[in-house]
């Protein structure tokens, strides 16, 4: 016959904690299929609805999961449509740039694509060449651009991110630009700079993929040098 102490030990060993029950249910997912009457009798607290049954709780969780998946699918489709729109814009721009015969035509093509089609509010095209044949609107005054070049273009001819207020005043005077995409133009030496500006501080970020911008930079580096000093 078991002593009282042995009986207490035995009862303690038989007592199940939450972890043991959870592990058992994970290992035996068919448990409630074998005991369906338990599902209807189980009640769970709910912040908005008070106490609800397990079935109601499962239905609510499933609805939440479905809504979340629908939101993710909607976001993916929206991003896919936007990416397609951007890709088509760049493709049309490439074709148009190859036909340009002057800086005015290049500037018009860039403005049409980035400002009118892709809704970027600001664009600046500047050249480093001190030549009277280059219109003033395309030239930097003196050597004001050199510090910008040495600071922002270290390893790549492309820069995404934020600028200091002095740098913004140089490229976008009086404009509320918060983030930029910059690309050096030309091979060696570099002949100029194209700057795209957004009023959204997170529109251009350093960790962004710059494949399309790099392709545009490469094309402009071929097209522009021969047009910089060409009479308008």
N, C-alpha and C positions, 0 to 999 in steps of 0.2 A: 504494500500500500504506500502511495506517494505521501511524503511529508508536506506540510503546508508551504515550506520554503521551496520545495521542488515544484509544487503546483504553481507558485508565483513565477518562478523562472520559466516554466513551460508556457504560462499565459503571456509572459513578456516576449518570448520567442515567437509566439503565434501572432502577436499584434503587428499589423502591417502599417508602414508609414506611407506617405504620399509617393515617395520615390519608388518604393517597391511596387505599389499599385500601378504607377505610370509605366514602369518597365514591363510589368506583366501584360498590360494592355497593348503595349507596343509589340511584344512578342506574340500576342494572341489577338490579332485584329478582328477575328471572327467571334470574339467573346459576346458582343452585343447581338450578333446574329443568332447565337444560341440562346440568348436570354433577352428577347425583345421587350419583355414586360418591364425591364429595368429602365429602358430609354424613356418610356412615357412617364415614369415616376420620378425621374431625376430632374431637379430644379437648379438653375444657375442664376446668380445675381446679374442684373444688367443695369448700367448707370441710368439709362433713360426709361426703360420699361419695367423696372422692378425685377421680380423673379420670373424667369422664363424657362421653358422646358429645353432639354438638350437638343431636341429636333429643331425648335425655333432658333436656338443659338447657332446650330449648324447651318440652317438656311440663311441666317443673317450673315454669317462668315462667308458663305458661298457667294451671296449677293455682293458683299464688299469686294471679294476677290475678282468677281466678274467685272464690276465697275472699274477696279484698278486696271485690269487687263484692257478694258475698252479705252481707258484714258491713255495707256501706253501705246496702244495701236493707233489711236488718233494722233498722238504726238509723232510717232514714227512716220505716218502717212503725211503729216504736215511738213516734217523735215525733208522727206523724200521729194515732195512737190517743190519746196523751196530750193533744194539742191539742184533739181532738174532745171528750175527757172534760172538759177545762177549759172549753171553749165551752159545752157542755151545762150544766155547773154554773153558769156565769154567767147563762145564759139563764133557768134555773129560779129563780135568785136575783132577777133583775130582776122577774119576775112576782110572786114572793112579797113583795118589798119594796113594790110598789105596793098591796098589800092590808094592809100593817101599820098598826095603829092606835095603837101605843105604842112607846116606846124599848125596852121589854123584848122586843117582837116583832121589832123591827129587829135587836137584839143577837142574839136566838136564830137569826134567819135567817142572819146573817153567820157565827156560830159553826158552824152546821150545814154551810154551804157550804165555808168555808175550813179549818176544823179537822177536821170529820168526812169530808167528801167529797174535798177537795183536799190533805189531810194537812199543812197548815201548823200548826205547834205552838203559835203564839202570836198573839193578836189583842187589841188595845186600842182601845176607843171612848171618846173624851174630848170634853168641850165646854168652851168658854171662858167660858160664861155663869155669872155669879155669882148664881144664883137658887136659893132654897131648894126650889123645885119640882123642880129637877134632882137626882136621887139622887147621893149623895156618890161612889159608884163611877164615875160618869160625869164627875166634875169634876176639873180640875187644882187643886192647892192654890196659893193666891196667884197670882203671875205667873211661876211656874216655867217655863212653856212659851214665854215670849216670845223668849228667846235661841234656842231650837230653831227657832222659826218664821223669825226673821230670818236664820238661818244656812243652813237647808236649803231654804227656798222662796224662790228669787230670781226666776226667770222663769216657773216652772210651778207649778201647785197639786199636783204629784205629785213624789215623790222616791224613787229607788231607790238602794240602796247600804249603806254602813256608817255607824255612829254612834259617837260617843265614849261612854266608859263612863258619864259623867254623864247623857247623853241616854238611854242604854239604861236606866239606873236610874229615870229619870223615866217611861218608857213601859212597861218590862218589868222591874220590880224583882225581883231574885233569879232571873231567867230567863237561860239561856245563849244568848241571841240573838246571831247573828253578822252577819246582813244583814236589811234591812227594806224594806218598801214603805210609804210614807206618802202620805196624800192629805188635803188640806184640804177641809172640808165647808162648804157654804153659798156664797152668791154674795158680795155686799157688804152687811154685813160677813161675814167667815168665822165660823161658829158652832162649829166643832169640828174634830176630827182622827181619822182612822181609821188605825191602825198595824197592819201585818201583819209578823210576825217569823218568821225561819227560823234553825235551828241550823247551817245550811250557809252558810259565808261567801260562796259564789259563787251562791247561789240568786237573790238580787236584785242586779243590777249596773247601774251608771249607763247603760250603752249598750243596755239592753233596750228592746224596744218596749212602750209602755204604753197601747196602744189600749184594751184591755179595762178596765184600771184607770181610765183617763180616763172611759170610759163609765159605770163604776160611780160614780166621783166626781161626775159630772154628775147622775146619778139620785139619789144620796143628798143632794146639795145642794138638790134640789127636795123630797124627801120629809121630811127631818129637821127643817128649821126649824119646821114646824108641829107637830112632836111633842115638841120639846125640853122645853117647859113644860106639856105636856098631862099631867094627873094619870094615874098608872098605874091 
